[in-house]
Amino acid sequence: MTGLTGAYVPGDSVLHRLPAGAKLLGLLLAGTALLLLGSPVALGAAALAVALLYAISGVGAAAAWAQVRPLRWFAAALFAMQLVVAGPSAAAVTTLRVVLAVALAGLVTLTTRTTVMLACLERCLAPARYVGLDPFRLSLLLSLTLRCVPVVAGLAGRVREAQRARGVERSLRAFAVPLVVSTLRYADALGEALSARGLDD
């Protein structure tokens, strides 16, 4: 399942040794903190903290860049839209929040084995049994959600690059249609992989 839900990089750093529950809790708290930070300076300091965490993890620059690289076109479009609507400060704040949130989620998947994360989520969601829900399936859904954010962003980046190569980068239709088709193909392939593992009931 690793190929579907994560990009674990083996290592022996402090972050690798932290329990999965602690990392997921840290991700939740960090995400909340990002929402509370309201200035580019504060979020710039948060970006330095995230960079330090990546350095401590030892996953390498290539793996770190791979987490945020797919967002570059989306981040540029988001910044441009917010710049027009809310001004430069708000644009910087909104864009940094999104990029840092994705980077932190990526760091969790890079330093946590998929099986360990699933087991942790399943334990946390155990009370869901009392309302008729399957904790394992819920934990799998959450893990896939974490993984699908950078995947869809990566698809958007490839579509954008194809647009630029064809000289139609200003066409919304030329961007939206291939992105929707690519996303549906990915979802179909993911569904087939889950079905092959007996998770389609």
N, C-alpha and C positions, 0 to 999 in steps of 0.2 A: 504493500500500500504506500510505501514511501514515495514512489514516483508520482502518486496522485496528490498527496497531501503535504508534502514537505520537501526540504532540500537540506537535510541534516549534514553538517560538516563535522566529522569526528574531531574531538579535541579533549584537553584536560584542564581547561581554564576554570576559573571560579564560576562563570556563568554556565558552563557545561555541567558542573557538579551540583548546581542549585537544583532543588526539587522542582518538578514541573509545576506543581501547585504554586510555589513561590513566584515563579516566573510569570505565570498567568495572572496572579494577583498583582504583581508589579506592572504588568502590561495594562491591566484595568486602571490602576492608580495613575500610571503615567498618562494614559489616554484622558483621564479626567483632568489631570493637571494641565495638559495641553489646551483643553477647552477653557480653562480658567485664565491662562496666560493671554493677555490682551495687547501686548506691544511687540513690535519686531525685535527690539533689543532683548526682551525676556525670552522670546522664542529662538533668537540667535544663540543665547546662552544654553537653551535646551538642546539645540543642534550640536553644540560642542560637547554636551554631556552624552548625547547619543553616539557621537563619533568616538568618545572615550570608551564607551561600553563596547563598541565594535573592536576597538584596539585591544581591550582587555580580553575579549572573546578569542582573539587569534584566528578568526575565520578567514582572514585575508582580504585584501582590497578588492579583488575580483568578485568574491562572493558578496561583499558589502555593496559594491556598485550595482550588482545584479538585482538587488532588492529595490532600488529606487530608479534605475535606468528606464524601466518600462513606463515610469510616470512622467518622463520629461515633457512629452507633448501634452499630456493632460494637464500637468502643472502649468505649462506655459499658457494653455487656453484658459485655465481657471484664473490665473493671475491677470490676464488681459481682460477677462470679463469683469472681475472684481475691481480692476483699475477704473473701468468705465463707470461701474455702478456705485462703488463705495470709496474710491480713492486709493492712493499708493500704500498707505499704512495698513488699511484693512485688507488690501490685496495680498500684501506680504504676509500678514498674520494668517489669513485663511489658507494660503498655499503652503506655508511652512507647517501648519497643523496637519494637513493631509499627508505631506511628504514624511514628516517625522513619525506620524502614527503608523504608516506603512513600514517605515524603516524599523520601528520597534517590533512590530508584528513579525517582520522578516527575521529579526535577531532571535526571537523566541523559536521560530521554526529551524533556524540554522544551528541552534545549540541544544535542541531537544529532539530526541528520537520520536518518530511518529507514534510508535507503539506505546511509549511512555506517556506522551501527551493524551492519547486516546484513553488510556487506563485512568489517568488523573481526572479527565473530564467525566468519565463514566462514574467514578466514585463521587464526584461533586454533584452529579445529576441523579444519583441513586434515589432521592426522594420522589423523583418524577414517576417512579413505579406506582405510587399510591394514587395517581390520577390517570393511570392507564397508558403512560408513555414509556418507551424503551430507552433507558439511559445510554445504551451503546449507540443506538441510531442517532440520538441527540448529540452525543459527543462526536460522532463521525460528521454530522452536519456542521457543527461548529468548526471542526478542523478543516473541512473542505471550504468553508466560508473564508477562513484565514488564508488558505492557499489560493482561492479563486480571485482574490483582489489583485495580487500582482500578475496573475495569469491574464486576466482580462485587460489590465493595463498594458501588458506586453503585446497582446493582440492589437490594441489600439495603436501602440507605437509602430508595429509592423505595417498596419494599414496606412498610417500617416506617412511612413517612408515610401510606400508604394504610390501614394498620392503625389508626393513630391517628384518621384521619378517620372510620373506621367504628366506632370505639369498641371494638376487639377487640385492643388492643395487648398484652394478657396471654396471648393464645392462641398457643401454639407452632405449632400446625397452620396457623393463619391466616398465620403468617410463613413457615414452611418450604415449604409447597406452592407458593404463588406465586413464591417465590424459586427453587425448583428448576425450575418451568415457565419462568420468565424466563431463567434461565441456559441451559436447553436450547434455547430459541428463539434466544438470542444465539449459542450454539455452532453451531446449524443455519445461521444467517445467515452466520457466519464461514466455515463449511465451503463454502457456496455461493459466497461471494466468492473463496475460494482455488481452488475448482473452475473458476470462470470465468477464472482466471489460469493454468490448466493445472497446478495444484499438488496434484491429487487422486490422482496415481498411487501 
